[in-house]
Amino acid sequence: MSNSKPYSLFSSSSSSSSRKSSSSKAISKDKKQDDNDITLAIICSLIIITTICIAIGHYAFKNGLLTCDHYVLNTYLYILLSVFIIYLIVLISDKTGIFNGIIYHYGFGTVILILILFIGLIYLLYKIPPQDIFKSNFVWLLLIILLGILIIPIIELSRMTGVLGNAGLYTCIIVIITGLLGYYKGDYIIRFDWDYYLYIGLILLFVISIIGLYYIYIYNPPLETVLMFIYIMSIISLIIFVLLLLSVHKTLKENAEKCINGNGTVIPNYPMQSFTIIIKIYNIFTDLVQILGLRKLMSRRGRGRR
């Protein structure tokens, strides 16, 4: 019996060490597998981006200039290119953490600087003549890269709340439905220039949000009140951007007809045309992440109180 106890202790320690080693190996294996999956996704994204660039070169350009032929197709090729560039940036951030470092390490001030740069580039994009193809495409590319960086915190939030898949799916459904309605039924649905009123609504929403954040900072209301405020603001923002997306597809059809007819009133500018759509898609996705995430959080808190 005297030999049994020491052996038992040694055996238990060895078993515990073995389990820790196995667990560590399993974690390391999973991490390596995730890393390999991200690398494969990056390679596939680069192949798709290259293919879309070739398609743009084939359909959107003629004799070195942008052509009116395939106006809608060319616009959506640029939109697809935007989506995959943003996706590539998110993948690179997942693999290297480089863009996470820019946003999280340097803090809120860096985000403000990125937003200021973003607004300045938007102004440039709308001011550059469509004939200046290199400048307009270069500014467009910078804007898409910045969008990719700015979407990283939204992606992280959607992952933490478990709504990434649903937010992406609902965004695709909204884009398809509004695109079809705006393109084919826009003249029947939009009987006046509602963009003017919608942009006024966005400005008012921004002002109310700033006032609300100031109130939250000063008076520190209950968390339920804060969550409900953000939830309502996100719903209103979603409605506004869905209506704007509907309107921009009506404009897309009108621009395509004017451009193809060759009356000189519309010169093809696919970087600008595509960006007016992609920025609205970005905001719709962001609003959906907030709405779905907040609804899930408020539901959990409601069940917790019971």
Secondary structure, DSSP 8 states (H G I E B T S, - for coil): -TTHHHHHHHHHHHHHHHHHHHHHHHHHHHHHHHHHHHHHHHHHHHHHHHHHHHHHHHHTEETTEE-STTHHHHHHHHHHHHHHHHHHHHHHHHHH-HHHIIIIIT-HHHHHHHHHHHHHHHHHHHHS-TT-HHHHHHHHHHHHHHHHHHHHHHHHHHHHHT-HHHHHHHHHHHHHHHHHHHHHHHHHH--S-HHHHHHHHHHHHHHHHHHHHHHHHHH---HHHHHHHHHHHHHHHHHHHHHHHHHHHHHHHHHHHHHHHT-SS----HHHHHHHHHHHHHHHHHHHHHHHHHHHHHHHHHHHH-
